[in-house]
């Protein structure tokens, strides 16, 4: 493949080691771990919990003190891939992470800010290239005035818990 070194392959726009399993989410996990290894000071990969299938939903916190949630910093939350068939969402999230980390130490972006990014929320849908998760549209699984039911998906409950854990000045869902 053009542009990919020997022993590597392209998965969702990223060059990953040929030893990484073909599961798309595993490629994202590998990329998160590789970025944390390359930029250990401003980044921390952590689990927000397990989804309904028992898969750890990983996020990355980027700040000058990423090992703790710092309520004194301006918080930003990004959650990507509610719909598993929207393959550009995790690519955007991972490129955003890469861009933030590559600028660490060269500008003041991280001085008073904390970014929390979940690149893939709907793991089973992402791996199967399907919009829904366990028969539910994750984007419509939030309780509210139009849908007063309780939340069906554990992934949505986990991201709601993450959102409640601190005050965020802004949040973005990437579709």
C-alpha positions, 0 to 999 in steps of 0.5 A, spaced: 500 500 500 502 506 498 504 510 504 504 505 509 511 502 511 512 494 511 509 491 516 504 496 517 497 497 514 491 502 513 485 502 518 480 507 518 485 512 515 491 510 520 497 506 519 497 501 524 502 495 525 500 488 522 500 485 528 494 489 531 487 485 530 482 487 524 477 489 529 476 496 528 475 498 535 482 495 537 485 499 532 483 505 535 485 502 542 492 501 539 492 508 536 490 511 543 495 507 547 501 509 542 499 516 542 499 516 550 506 512 549 509 518 545 506 524 549 506 521 556 506 528 559 499 531 557 495 525 555 492 519 559 488 513 556 482 511 561 476 507 561 469 510 562 466 503 564 464 497 560 458 497 555 453 492 554 458 487 551 463 488 556 468 492 552 471 497 555 470 504 552 476 508 552 477 516 553 483 520 552 484 526 557 489 531 555 491 537 559 498 539 563 495 534 569 491 528 565 492 523 570 486 527 574 480 530 572 481 538 574 475 542 575 479 548 575 481 548 568 476 549 562 473 542 560 471 540 553 468 534 552 468 530 545 464 524 544 464 521 537 461 515 533 454 514 536 452 511 530 457 506 528 456 506 520 459 514 520 466 512 519 469 519 519 467 520 526 473 516 529 478 519 524 476 526 526 476 524 533 483 521 533 486 527 528 484 532 533 487 528 539 493 527 535 493 535 533 492 537 540 498 532 542 503 535 537 502 542 539 503 540 546 509 545 549 509 549 543 503 554 544 498 555 550 493 551 548 493 546 554 495 551 560 488 552 563 484 547 559 482 540 559 480 535 553 476 529 554 475 525 548 471 519 547 473 517 540 468 511 539 462 510 543 458 505 539 463 500 539 459 494 536 456 498 531 463 501 529 466 494 528 460 491 524 459 498 520 452 499 523 448 505 525 445 502 531 447 498 538 443 492 540 437 495 536 437 502 539 439 508 536 444 511 541 443 518 539 436 517 541 437 513 547 438 520 551 432 521 556 428 528 555 422 531 553 421 527 547 423 521 550 422 520 557 424 513 557 430 510 561 436 510 557 437 503 554 444 502 553 450 502 558 454 506 553 449 512 554 449 511 561 456 511 561 457 518 557 452 521 561 456 519 568 462 522 564 458 529 563 456 529 570 463 528 573 465 535 572 462 542 569 464 542 561 464 549 558 463 545 551 461 539 548 461 536 541 458 530 539 462 528 532 457 524 527 
